[in-house]
Amino acid sequence: MKRHEFLRGLHKASANRNYLEIGVNDGRSLTFSRVPSIAIDPAFKVVSEIRCDVHLAKATSDDFFARENPLQHLKGGRHPLRNIIRNRSPFGYWKDVTLDLAFIDGMHLFEFALRDFINVEKYADWASVIVFDDMLPRNVDEAARDRHTNAWTGDVYKVIEVLNRYRPDLVTVLVDTEPTGQLVVFGADPTNTVLKDKYDEIIAEYVVPDPQKVPETVLERTSAIKPEALIEAPFWKALVNARNRGSKRDRSWEHLRTSLTQLNNAG
């Protein structure tokens, strides 16, 4: 399954009420959204028809998240009826926004991807679905920090190890999509500051000159599951219902975590 087909499937399975995308390029991945959306890119090349209420933010992701109230577009205005017409919560203007689905496909360098996750997690919670693109380079050249190939993932694959090492409270699911894989993260906790607190330490260890030492498990995709297995997993209905009724982490997360762990183990 190709990455865009998988992303379309995630929109359907997660029944997301909002969407955030970092790295828009030609807008192809944005075409799947039918909900209030924010799309961030310093150099848009959108050539696809977009069919959602979208805020196109022409900025780097760092600059975007430095803004005051960056997700204001997802809240809507003060008029309840107008919000309903626009497929928003009628009283969303007065509520905090929690991201349901986020897609990180920005600058293909590890430190940028890590900062994007740190920023996105501030507006996420246990039921949010956060997706990284280009997590499974096919060779060492594709994984170089200094791009010298046509197809390029950069060294963002390092996010896999860092999240597993520093954030064992999360569940990460590697997905064997074409061409270069994706990572889906569940269990976000906006109160957790470990990655921010340890950022300098992490960068000092993981940002190294080319050639990158890409683990064989990444190159051979040994721990990646089939995309159909995740999209068709039985936990989605329970996740969506719990999220929509506002269930707290301590009531619903462990059940979801168990389901995801079983999915990963089944491979």
C-alpha positions as CSV (number, residue, x, y, z in Angstrom):
1,M,0.0,0.0,0.0
2,K,1.3,3.4,-0.9
3,R,1.6,6.2,1.7
4,H,-1.2,8.3,0.4
5,E,-3.6,5.4,0.3
6,F,-2.6,4.6,3.9
7,L,-3.2,8.2,5.0
8,R,-6.6,8.2,3.4
9,G,-7.4,5.0,5.3
10,L,-6.3,6.7,8.6
11,H,-8.7,9.6,7.9
12,K,-11.5,7.1,7.6
13,A,-10.5,4.8,10.5
14,S,-9.9,7.6,13.0
15,A,-13.0,9.6,12.0
16,N,-11.0,12.7,12.9
17,R,-12.7,15.9,13.6
18,N,-9.7,18.1,12.7
19,Y,-6.4,17.7,10.9
20,L,-3.0,19.2,11.0
21,E,-0.3,18.7,8.3
22,I,3.3,19.8,8.4
23,G,4.9,19.8,4.9
24,V,2.3,20.2,2.3
25,N,4.3,20.3,-1.0
26,D,1.7,19.9,-3.9
27,G,-1.2,19.3,-1.5
28,R,-1.9,15.7,-2.5
29,S,-2.1,14.4,1.1
30,L,-4.3,17.4,2.1
31,T,-6.9,16.3,-0.5
32,F,-8.1,13.5,1.9
33,S,-9.3,15.9,4.6
34,R,-13.0,16.9,4.9
35,V,-12.7,18.5,8.3
36,P,-11.3,21.8,9.6
37,S,-7.5,21.7,8.8
38,I,-4.3,23.5,9.2
39,A,-1.5,23.0,6.6
40,I,2.0,24.3,7.3
41,D,4.7,24.9,4.7
42,P,7.1,27.8,4.0
43,A,6.9,27.1,0.2
44,F,3.5,25.8,-1.0
45,K,3.2,24.2,-4.4
46,V,-0.4,23.2,-4.1
47,V,-1.8,22.0,-7.4
48,S,-4.5,19.6,-6.1
49,E,-8.1,20.6,-5.4
50,I,-8.6,21.0,-1.6
51,R,-12.1,20.2,-0.3
52,C,-11.9,21.2,3.4
53,D,-12.0,24.4,5.5
54,V,-8.2,24.9,5.6
55,H,-5.8,27.5,6.9
56,L,-2.7,27.4,4.7
57,A,0.1,28.7,7.0
58,K,3.0,29.9,4.9
59,A,5.7,29.5,7.6
60,T,8.2,27.0,9.0
61,S,6.7,24.8,11.6
62,D,8.9,26.3,14.3
63,D,7.6,29.8,13.5
64,F,4.0,28.6,13.2
65,F,4.0,27.0,16.7
66,A,5.7,30.1,18.1
67,R,2.6,32.1,17.3
68,E,0.0,33.0,19.9
69,N,-2.9,30.5,19.8
70,P,-1.6,28.7,16.6
71,L,-4.6,26.4,16.3
72,Q,-7.2,29.2,16.4
73,H,-8.5,28.2,13.0
74,L,-9.7,24.8,14.4
75,K,-11.8,26.5,17.1
76,G,-14.0,28.5,14.7
77,G,-15.7,31.7,15.5
78,R,-18.0,32.9,18.2
79,H,-21.3,32.1,16.3
80,P,-22.5,28.6,17.2
81,L,-24.8,28.1,14.2
82,R,-22.1,29.2,11.7
83,N,-19.7,26.7,13.4
84,I,-22.1,23.9,12.9
85,I,-22.5,24.8,9.2
86,R,-18.8,24.6,8.9
87,N,-18.6,21.2,10.6
88,R,-17.2,22.5,13.8
89,S,-18.1,22.3,17.4
90,P,-20.7,25.0,18.1
91,F,-18.9,26.3,21.1
92,G,-15.4,25.4,20.1
93,Y,-14.3,29.0,20.2
94,W,-14.3,28.8,24.0
95,K,-12.7,25.4,24.3
96,D,-9.1,24.1,24.0
97,V,-8.3,22.4,20.8
98,T,-7.0,18.8,20.8
99,L,-5.7,17.4,17.6
100,D,-7.3,14.2,16.3
101,L,-5.0,13.5,13.4
102,A,-1.6,15.1,12.6
103,F,0.8,14.3,9.7
104,I,4.5,15.2,10.0
105,D,6.3,15.4,6.7
106,G,8.3,18.5,7.0
107,M,12.1,19.0,6.7
108,H,13.8,15.6,6.4
109,L,16.3,16.1,9.2
110,F,16.0,14.4,12.5
111,E,16.0,17.5,14.7
112,F,13.2,19.1,12.7
113,A,11.0,16.0,13.0
114,L,11.7,15.8,16.7
115,R,10.8,19.4,17.3
116,D,7.6,19.0,15.2
117,F,6.5,16.1,17.4
118,I,7.3,18.1,20.6
119,N,5.1,21.0,19.2
120,V,2.3,18.8,18.0
121,E,2.1,16.9,21.3
122,K,1.4,20.1,23.2
123,Y,-2.0,20.1,21.4
124,A,-2.6,16.3,21.4
125,D,-3.8,13.7,23.9
126,W,-3.9,9.9,24.4
127,A,-6.5,9.5,21.6
128,S,-4.6,11.6,19.0
129,V,-3.1,9.9,16.0
130,I,0.3,11.3,15.0
131,V,1.9,10.1,11.8
132,F,5.5,10.5,10.6
133,D,6.4,10.0,7.0
134,D,9.6,8.6,5.5
135,M,10.6,6.5,8.5
136,L,12.0,3.6,6.5
137,P,14.8,4.6,4.1
138,R,15.6,1.9,1.6
139,N,19.4,2.5,1.7
140,V,22.0,4.5,3.5
141,D,22.2,7.1,0.6
142,E,18.5,7.9,1.0
143,A,19.1,8.4,4.8
144,A,21.9,11.0,4.4
145,R,21.5,14.3,6.0
146,D,23.1,16.0,3.0
147,R,20.8,15.2,0.1
148,H,22.5,13.7,-2.9
149,T,19.7,11.4,-4.2
150,N,16.4,12.0,-6.0
151,A,14.4,10.1,-3.4
152,W,15.4,11.3,0.1
153,T,14.2,10.5,3.6
154,G,17.0,12.1,5.5
155,D,17.7,10.9,9.0
156,V,14.2,11.3,10.4
157,Y,14.2,7.5,11.0
158,K,16.1,8.2,14.3
159,V,12.8,9.4,15.7
160,I,11.8,5.7,16.1
161,E,14.7,5.0,18.5
162,V,14.4,8.2,20.4
163,L,10.7,7.8,21.1
164,N,11.1,4.2,22.2
165,R,14.1,5.2,24.4
166,Y,12.9,8.4,26.0
167,R,9.1,8.0,25.8
168,P,8.2,4.4,26.7
169,D,4.8,5.7,27.7
170,L,3.9,6.1,24.0
171,V,3.1,3.3,21.6
172,T,4.8,3.5,18.2
173,V,3.7,1.5,15.2
174,L,6.0,1.2,12.2
175,V,4.0,0.7,9.0
176,D,5.4,-0.9,5.8
177,T,4.0,1.6,3.3
178,E,5.5,2.4,-0.1
179,P,7.9,3.9,-0.8
180,T,9.6,4.8,2.5
181,G,7.4,3.7,5.4
182,Q,5.5,5.6,8.1
183,L,5.4,5.7,11.9
184,V,2.1,6.1,13.8
185,V,2.3,7.3,17.4
186,F,-0.4,6.8,20.0
187,G,-0.7,7.9,23.6
188,A,0.5,11.5,23.4
189,D,0.7,13.3,26.7
190,P,0.8,17.2,26.5
191,T,2.1,17.3,30.1
192,N,5.2,15.3,29.3
193,T,8.3,17.5,28.8
194,V,11.0,14.8,28.6
195,L,11.8,15.4,25.0
196,K,12.0,19.1,25.4
197,D,14.0,18.9,28.6
198,K,16.5,16.4,27.0
199,Y,16.5,18.0,23.6
200,D,20.1,19.2,23.6
201,E,21.3,15.9,24.9
202,I,19.4,14.0,22.3
203,I,20.7,16.2,19.4
204,A,24.3,16.0,20.6
205,E,24.0,12.2,20.4
206,Y,21.9,11.6,17.3
207,V,22.9,14.4,14.9
208,V,26.1,13.0,13.3
209,P,27.9,13.5,9.9
210,D,27.2,11.3,7.0
211,P,27.2,8.4,6.3
212,Q,24.4,7.6,8.7
213,K,24.5,4.2,10.5
214,V,21.0,3.1,9.6
215,P,20.0,0.0,11.7
216,E,19.4,-3.2,9.7
217,T,16.0,-3.4,11.3
218,V,15.1,-0.2,9.6
219,L,16.6,-1.1,6.2
220,E,15.0,-4.5,6.3
221,R,11.7,-3.3,7.8
222,T,11.7,-6.2,10.3
223,S,9.4,-4.6,12.8
224,A,7.0,-2.9,10.4
225,I,3.5,-4.2,10.1
226,K,1.3,-4.3,7.0
227,P,-0.7,-1.0,6.6
228,E,-3.9,-3.0,6.2
229,A,-3.4,-4.5,9.7
230,L,-3.5,-1.1,11.3
231,I,-6.3,0.4,9.3
232,E,-8.5,-2.6,9.7
233,A,-7.7,-3.2,13.4
234,P,-10.7,-3.6,15.7
235,F,-9.8,-0.9,18.3
236,W,-10.7,2.1,16.1
237,K,-14.4,2.2,17.0
238,A,-13.6,2.2,20.7
239,L,-11.0,4.8,20.3
240,V,-13.3,7.1,18.4
241,N,-16.2,6.6,20.8
242,A,-13.9,7.3,23.9
243,R,-12.4,10.3,22.2
244,N,-15.7,11.8,21.2
245,R,-17.2,11.5,24.7
246,G,-14.1,13.0,26.2
247,S,-12.8,10.0,28.1
248,K,-9.8,10.7,30.2
249,R,-6.4,9.0,29.7
250,D,-6.7,7.0,33.0
251,R,-10.0,5.4,31.8
252,S,-9.2,4.4,28.2
253,W,-5.5,4.5,27.4
254,E,-4.4,1.2,28.9
255,H,-7.0,-0.7,26.9
256,L,-5.8,1.0,23.7
257,R,-2.2,0.4,24.6
258,T,-2.9,-3.3,25.1
259,S,-4.6,-3.6,21.7
260,L,-1.7,-1.8,19.9
261,T,1.0,-3.9,21.7
262,Q,-0.8,-7.0,20.5
263,L,-0.9,-5.6,17.0
264,N,2.8,-4.9,17.0
265,N,3.6,-8.4,18.4
266,A,1.5,-10.0,15.8
267,G,3.6,-8.2,13.2
